[in-house]
Amino acid sequence: MRRIFHLSPLLALLALAACQTVQGAGRDLQSAGQVISRESQEAQAGM
């Protein structure tokens, strides 16, 4: 039981770091999607 209390802060920090990483990846994917959308609109306008 003591071990769980000692590991809890470490697990909480790991969970927080994972959330930040996933959020950053989501932002990167969103900006990539916006660039692709913009490029496809420009390509369709040029046809």
N, CA, C and O atoms as a Maestro MAE file, in Angstrom:
{
 s_m_m2io_version
 :::
 2.0.0
}

f_m_ct {
 s_m_title
 :::
 protein
 m_atom[188] {
  # First column is atom index #
  i_m_mmod_type
  r_m_x_coord
  r_m_y_coord
  r_m_z_coord
  i_m_residue_number
  s_m_chain_name
  s_m_pdb_residue_name
  s_m_pdb_atom_name
  i_m_atomic_number
  :::
  1 25 0.825 -1.195 0.000 1 A "MET " " N  " 7
  2 3 0.000 0.000 0.000 1 A "MET " " CA " 6
  3 2 0.872 1.262 0.000 1 A "MET " " C  " 6
  4 15 0.555 2.254 -0.657 1 A "MET " " O  " 8
  5 25 1.963 1.199 0.744 2 A "ARG " " N  " 7
  6 3 2.868 2.339 0.795 2 A "ARG " " CA " 6
  7 2 3.468 2.647 -0.567 2 A "ARG " " C  " 6
  8 15 3.663 3.806 -0.936 2 A "ARG " " O  " 8
  9 25 3.752 1.601 -1.290 3 A "ARG " " N  " 7
  10 3 4.364 1.763 -2.610 3 A "ARG " " CA " 6
  11 2 3.433 2.537 -3.546 3 A "ARG " " C  " 6
  12 15 3.892 3.359 -4.339 3 A "ARG " " O  " 8
  13 25 2.151 2.280 -3.455 4 A "ILE " " N  " 7
  14 3 1.176 2.979 -4.291 4 A "ILE " " CA " 6
  15 2 1.197 4.478 -3.999 4 A "ILE " " C  " 6
  16 15 1.132 5.298 -4.915 4 A "ILE " " O  " 8
  17 25 1.289 4.829 -2.718 5 A "PHE " " N  " 7
  18 3 1.325 6.248 -2.361 5 A "PHE " " CA " 6
  19 2 2.600 6.917 -2.849 5 A "PHE " " C  " 6
  20 15 2.593 8.106 -3.167 5 A "PHE " " O  " 8
  21 25 3.677 6.179 -2.911 6 A "HIS " " N  " 7
  22 3 4.939 6.746 -3.394 6 A "HIS " " CA " 6
  23 2 4.940 6.877 -4.913 6 A "HIS " " C  " 6
  24 15 5.580 7.775 -5.459 6 A "HIS " " O  " 8
  25 25 4.237 5.999 -5.586 7 A "LEU " " N  " 7
  26 3 4.212 6.038 -7.052 7 A "LEU " " CA " 6
  27 2 3.133 6.970 -7.604 7 A "LEU " " C  " 6
  28 15 3.192 7.341 -8.776 7 A "LEU " " O  " 8
  29 25 2.181 7.345 -6.814 8 A "SER " " N  " 7
  30 3 1.074 8.186 -7.290 8 A "SER " " CA " 6
  31 2 1.529 9.500 -7.914 8 A "SER " " C  " 6
  32 15 1.064 9.836 -9.003 8 A "SER " " O  " 8
  33 25 2.423 10.262 -7.270 9 A "PRO " " N  " 7
  34 3 2.858 11.516 -7.914 9 A "PRO " " CA " 6
  35 2 3.561 11.274 -9.251 9 A "PRO " " C  " 6
  36 15 3.383 12.040 -10.198 9 A "PRO " " O  " 8
  37 25 4.347 10.223 -9.321 10 A "LEU " " N  " 7
  38 3 5.040 9.910 -10.568 10 A "LEU " " CA " 6
  39 2 4.043 9.555 -11.665 10 A "LEU " " C  " 6
  40 15 4.182 10.006 -12.802 10 A "LEU " " O  " 8
  41 25 3.057 8.762 -11.335 11 A "LEU " " N  " 7
  42 3 2.032 8.398 -12.317 11 A "LEU " " CA " 6
  43 2 1.225 9.615 -12.757 11 A "LEU " " C  " 6
  44 15 0.860 9.731 -13.927 11 A "LEU " " O  " 8
  45 25 0.950 10.513 -11.830 12 A "ALA " " N  " 7
  46 3 0.214 11.732 -12.175 12 A "ALA " " CA " 6
  47 2 1.018 12.597 -13.140 12 A "ALA " " C  " 6
  48 15 0.464 13.155 -14.087 12 A "ALA " " O  " 8
  49 25 2.330 12.708 -12.901 13 A "LEU " " N  " 7
  50 3 3.178 13.495 -13.804 13 A "LEU " " CA " 6
  51 2 3.249 12.868 -15.192 13 A "LEU " " C  " 6
  52 15 3.222 13.575 -16.199 13 A "LEU " " O  " 8
  53 25 3.338 11.553 -15.245 14 A "LEU " " N  " 7
  54 3 3.364 10.870 -16.537 14 A "LEU " " CA " 6
  55 2 2.057 11.079 -17.297 14 A "LEU " " C  " 6
  56 15 2.062 11.291 -18.509 14 A "LEU " " O  " 8
  57 25 0.949 11.018 -16.583 15 A "ALA " " N  " 7
  58 3 -0.351 11.227 -17.225 15 A "ALA " " CA " 6
  59 2 -0.460 12.654 -17.761 15 A "ALA " " C  " 6
  60 15 -0.972 12.868 -18.859 15 A "ALA " " O  " 8
  61 25 0.014 13.616 -16.997 16 A "LEU " " N  " 7
  62 3 -0.023 15.013 -17.430 16 A "LEU " " CA " 6
  63 2 0.847 15.219 -18.663 16 A "LEU " " C  " 6
  64 15 0.446 15.915 -19.596 16 A "LEU " " O  " 8
  65 25 2.018 14.629 -18.673 17 A "ALA " " N  " 7
  66 3 2.914 14.749 -19.829 17 A "ALA " " CA " 6
  67 2 2.282 14.119 -21.064 17 A "ALA " " C  " 6
  68 15 2.405 14.655 -22.165 17 A "ALA " " O  " 8
  69 25 1.614 12.999 -20.891 18 A "ALA " " N  " 7
  70 3 0.963 12.332 -22.024 18 A "ALA " " CA " 6
  71 2 -0.148 13.212 -22.588 18 A "ALA " " C  " 6
  72 15 -0.318 13.282 -23.805 18 A "ALA " " O  " 8
  73 25 -0.896 13.874 -21.733 19 A "CYS " " N  " 7
  74 3 -1.976 14.754 -22.201 19 A "CYS " " CA " 6
  75 2 -1.406 15.902 -23.024 19 A "CYS " " C  " 6
  76 15 -1.962 16.257 -24.063 19 A "CYS " " O  " 8
  77 25 -0.310 16.478 -22.569 20 A "GLN " " N  " 7
  78 3 0.307 17.575 -23.297 20 A "GLN " " CA " 6
  79 2 0.810 17.106 -24.656 20 A "GLN " " C  " 6
  80 15 0.699 17.828 -25.648 20 A "GLN " " O  " 8
  81 25 1.359 15.903 -24.699 21 A "THR " " N  " 7
  82 3 1.882 15.368 -25.954 21 A "THR " " CA " 6
  83 2 0.760 15.129 -26.952 21 A "THR " " C  " 6
  84 15 0.892 15.466 -28.128 21 A "THR " " O  " 8
  85 25 -0.329 14.556 -26.496 22 A "VAL " " N  " 7
  86 3 -1.470 14.282 -27.377 22 A "VAL " " CA " 6
  87 2 -2.080 15.591 -27.866 22 A "VAL " " C  " 6
  88 15 -2.480 15.701 -29.026 22 A "VAL " " O  " 8
  89 25 -2.150 16.573 -26.989 23 A "GLN " " N  " 7
  90 3 -2.707 17.870 -27.392 23 A "GLN " " CA " 6
  91 2 -1.818 18.512 -28.462 23 A "GLN " " C  " 6
  92 15 -2.329 19.073 -29.432 23 A "GLN " " O  " 8
  93 25 -0.515 18.438 -28.298 24 A "GLY " " N  " 7
  94 3 0.406 18.996 -29.293 24 A "GLY " " CA " 6
  95 2 0.294 18.276 -30.626 24 A "GLY " " C  " 6
  96 15 0.331 18.902 -31.685 24 A "GLY " " O  " 8
  97 25 0.159 16.961 -30.568 25 A "ALA " " N  " 7
  98 3 0.006 16.193 -31.805 25 A "ALA " " CA " 6
  99 2 -1.291 16.564 -32.502 25 A "ALA " " C  " 6
  100 15 -1.334 16.644 -33.729 25 A "ALA " " O  " 8
  101 25 -2.336 16.789 -31.743 26 A "GLY " " N  " 7
  102 3 -3.611 17.201 -32.329 26 A "GLY " " CA " 6
  103 2 -3.502 18.537 -33.034 26 A "GLY " " C  " 6
  104 15 -4.070 18.732 -34.109 26 A "GLY " " O  " 8
  105 25 -2.775 19.449 -32.429 27 A "ARG " " N  " 7
  106 3 -2.578 20.762 -33.065 27 A "ARG " " CA " 6
  107 2 -1.789 20.631 -34.361 27 A "ARG " " C  " 6
  108 15 -2.101 21.281 -35.359 27 A "ARG " " O  " 8
  109 25 -0.761 19.781 -34.335 28 A "ASP " " N  " 7
  110 3 0.043 19.578 -35.549 28 A "ASP " " CA " 6
  111 2 -0.807 18.998 -36.673 28 A "ASP " " C  " 6
  112 15 -0.710 19.436 -37.819 28 A "ASP " " O  " 8
  113 25 -1.631 18.022 -36.346 29 A "LEU " " N  " 7
  114 3 -2.494 17.417 -37.369 29 A "LEU " " CA " 6
  115 2 -3.513 18.416 -37.896 29 A "LEU " " C  " 6
  116 15 -3.837 18.418 -39.084 29 A "LEU " " O  " 8
  117 25 -4.013 19.256 -37.014 30 A "GLN " " N  " 7
  118 3 -4.988 20.260 -37.438 30 A "GLN " " CA " 6
  119 2 -4.342 21.243 -38.410 30 A "GLN " " C  " 6
  120 15 -4.936 21.578 -39.435 30 A "GLN " " O  " 8
  121 25 -3.120 21.714 -38.097 31 A "SER " " N  " 7
  122 3 -2.485 22.652 -39.024 31 A "SER " " CA " 6
  123 2 -2.128 21.993 -40.339 31 A "SER " " C  " 6
  124 15 -2.201 22.629 -41.390 31 A "SER " " O  " 8
  125 25 -1.745 20.732 -40.299 32 A "ALA " " N  " 7
  126 3 -1.454 20.028 -41.552 32 A "ALA " " CA " 6
  127 2 -2.726 19.904 -42.391 32 A "ALA " " C  " 6
  128 15 -2.677 20.066 -43.610 32 A "ALA " " O  " 8
  129 25 -3.847 19.623 -41.760 33 A "GLY " " N  " 7
  130 3 -5.118 19.537 -42.475 33 A "GLY " " CA " 6
  131 2 -5.515 20.865 -43.100 33 A "GLY " " C  " 6
  132 15 -6.060 20.894 -44.203 33 A "GLY " " O  " 8
  133 25 -5.246 21.955 -42.408 34 A "GLN " " N  " 7
  134 3 -5.564 23.272 -42.949 34 A "GLN " " CA " 6
  135 2 -4.706 23.582 -44.175 34 A "GLN " " C  " 6
  136 15 -5.189 24.160 -45.148 34 A "GLN " " O  " 8
  137 25 -3.447 23.198 -44.122 35 A "VAL " " N  " 7
  138 3 -2.556 23.432 -45.272 35 A "VAL " " CA " 6
  139 2 -3.024 22.616 -46.468 35 A "VAL " " C  " 6
  140 15 -3.049 23.119 -47.591 35 A "VAL " " O  " 8
  141 25 -3.388 21.381 -46.240 36 A "ILE " " N  " 7
  142 3 -3.867 20.519 -47.330 36 A "ILE " " CA " 6
  143 2 -5.151 21.088 -47.927 36 A "ILE " " C  " 6
  144 15 -5.313 21.104 -49.147 36 A "ILE " " O  " 8
  145 25 -6.051 21.547 -47.085 37 A "SER " " N  " 7
  146 3 -7.306 22.135 -47.571 37 A "SER " " CA " 6
  147 2 -7.040 23.372 -48.414 37 A "SER " " C  " 6
  148 15 -7.636 23.551 -49.476 37 A "SER " " O  " 8
  149 25 -6.149 24.213 -47.938 38 A "ARG " " N  " 7
  150 3 -5.824 25.441 -48.665 38 A "ARG " " CA " 6
  151 2 -5.201 25.121 -50.018 38 A "ARG " " C  " 6
  152 15 -5.548 25.735 -51.026 38 A "ARG " " O  " 8
  153 25 -4.281 24.160 -50.039 39 A "GLU " " N  " 7
  154 3 -3.630 23.785 -51.295 39 A "GLU " " CA " 6
  155 2 -4.622 23.169 -52.279 39 A "GLU " " C  " 6
  156 15 -4.544 23.425 -53.481 39 A "GLU " " O  " 8
  157 25 -5.550 22.362 -51.776 40 A "SER " " N  " 7
  158 3 -6.529 21.751 -52.684 40 A "SER " " CA " 6
  159 2 -7.482 22.796 -53.255 40 A "SER " " C  " 6
  160 15 -7.895 22.693 -54.410 40 A "SER " " O  " 8
  161 25 -7.834 23.800 -52.454 41 A "GLN " " N  " 7
  162 3 -8.690 24.873 -52.965 41 A "GLN " " CA " 6
  163 2 -7.983 25.666 -54.052 41 A "GLN " " C  " 6
  164 15 -8.587 26.043 -55.056 41 A "GLN " " O  " 8
  165 25 -6.679 25.917 -53.835 42 A "GLU " " N  " 7
  166 3 -5.909 26.657 -54.847 42 A "GLU " " CA " 6
  167 2 -5.773 25.831 -56.128 42 A "GLU " " C  " 6
  168 15 -5.821 26.378 -57.230 42 A "GLU " " O  " 8
  169 25 -5.606 24.538 -55.984 43 A "ALA " " N  " 7
  170 3 -5.485 23.662 -57.169 43 A "ALA " " CA " 6
  171 2 -6.796 23.618 -57.945 43 A "ALA " " C  " 6
  172 15 -6.791 23.622 -59.176 43 A "ALA " " O  " 8
  173 25 -7.913 23.577 -57.235 44 A "GLN " " N  " 7
  174 3 -9.223 23.542 -57.916 44 A "GLN " " CA " 6
  175 2 -9.499 24.880 -58.592 44 A "GLN " " C  " 6
  176 15 -10.097 24.918 -59.667 44 A "GLN " " O  " 8
  177 25 -9.074 25.966 -57.980 45 A "ALA " " N  " 7
  178 3 -9.300 27.290 -58.579 45 A "ALA " " CA " 6
  179 2 -8.472 27.449 -59.854 45 A "ALA " " C  " 6
  180 15 -8.872 28.169 -60.769 45 A "ALA " " O  " 8
  181 25 -7.323 26.783 -59.916 46 A "GLY " " N  " 7
  182 3 -6.458 26.908 -61.091 46 A "GLY " " CA " 6
  183 2 -6.886 26.034 -62.250 46 A "GLY " " C  " 6
  184 15 -6.319 26.155 -63.335 46 A "GLY " " O  " 8
  185 25 -7.853 25.168 -62.072 47 A "MET " " N  " 7
  186 3 -8.278 24.264 -63.153 47 A "MET " " CA " 6
  187 2 -9.191 24.933 -64.120 47 A "MET " " C  " 6
  188 15 -9.636 24.309 -65.084 47 A "MET " " O  " 8
  :::
 }
 m_bond[187] {
  # First column is bond index #
  i_m_from
  i_m_to
  i_m_order
  :::
  1 1 2 1
  2 2 3 1
  3 3 4 2
  4 3 5 1
  5 5 6 1
  6 6 7 1
  7 7 8 2
  8 7 9 1
  9 9 10 1
  10 10 11 1
  11 11 12 2
  12 11 13 1
  13 13 14 1
  14 14 15 1
  15 15 16 2
  16 15 17 1
  17 17 18 1
  18 18 19 1
  19 19 20 2
  20 19 21 1
  21 21 22 1
  22 22 23 1
  23 23 24 2
  24 23 25 1
  25 25 26 1
  26 26 27 1
  27 27 28 2
  28 27 29 1
  29 29 30 1
  30 30 31 1
  31 31 32 2
  32 31 33 1
  33 33 34 1
  34 34 35 1
  35 35 36 2
  36 35 37 1
  37 37 38 1
  38 38 39 1
  39 39 40 2
  40 39 41 1
  41 41 42 1
  42 42 43 1
  43 43 44 2
  44 43 45 1
  45 45 46 1
  46 46 47 1
  47 47 48 2
  48 47 49 1
  49 49 50 1
  50 50 51 1
  51 51 52 2
  52 51 53 1
  53 53 54 1
  54 54 55 1
  55 55 56 2
  56 55 57 1
  57 57 58 1
  58 58 59 1
  59 59 60 2
  60 59 61 1
  61 61 62 1
  62 62 63 1
  63 63 64 2
  64 63 65 1
  65 65 66 1
  66 66 67 1
  67 67 68 2
  68 67 69 1
  69 69 70 1
  70 70 71 1
  71 71 72 2
  72 71 73 1
  73 73 74 1
  74 74 75 1
  75 75 76 2
  76 75 77 1
  77 77 78 1
  78 78 79 1
  79 79 80 2
  80 79 81 1
  81 81 82 1
  82 82 83 1
  83 83 84 2
  84 83 85 1
  85 85 86 1
  86 86 87 1
  87 87 88 2
  88 87 89 1
  89 89 90 1
  90 90 91 1
  91 91 92 2
  92 91 93 1
  93 93 94 1
  94 94 95 1
  95 95 96 2
  96 95 97 1
  97 97 98 1
  98 98 99 1
  99 99 100 2
  100 99 101 1
  101 101 102 1
  102 102 103 1
  103 103 104 2
  104 103 105 1
  105 105 106 1
  106 106 107 1
  107 107 108 2
  108 107 109 1
  109 109 110 1
  110 110 111 1
  111 111 112 2
  112 111 113 1
  113 113 114 1
  114 114 115 1
  115 115 116 2
  116 115 117 1
  117 117 118 1
  118 118 119 1
  119 119 120 2
  120 119 121 1
  121 121 122 1
  122 122 123 1
  123 123 124 2
  124 123 125 1
  125 125 126 1
  126 126 127 1
  127 127 128 2
  128 127 129 1
  129 129 130 1
  130 130 131 1
  131 131 132 2
  132 131 133 1
  133 133 134 1
  134 134 135 1
  135 135 136 2
  136 135 137 1
  137 137 138 1
  138 138 139 1
  139 139 140 2
  140 139 141 1
  141 141 142 1
  142 142 143 1
  143 143 144 2
  144 143 145 1
  145 145 146 1
  146 146 147 1
  147 147 148 2
  148 147 149 1
  149 149 150 1
  150 150 151 1
  151 151 152 2
  152 151 153 1
  153 153 154 1
  154 154 155 1
  155 155 156 2
  156 155 157 1
  157 157 158 1
  158 158 159 1
  159 159 160 2
  160 159 161 1
  161 161 162 1
  162 162 163 1
  163 163 164 2
  164 163 165 1
  165 165 166 1
  166 166 167 1
  167 167 168 2
  168 167 169 1
  169 169 170 1
  170 170 171 1
  171 171 172 2
  172 171 173 1
  173 173 174 1
  174 174 175 1
  175 175 176 2
  176 175 177 1
  177 177 178 1
  178 178 179 1
  179 179 180 2
  180 179 181 1
  181 181 182 1
  182 182 183 1
  183 183 184 2
  184 183 185 1
  185 185 186 1
  186 186 187 1
  187 187 188 2
  :::
 }
}
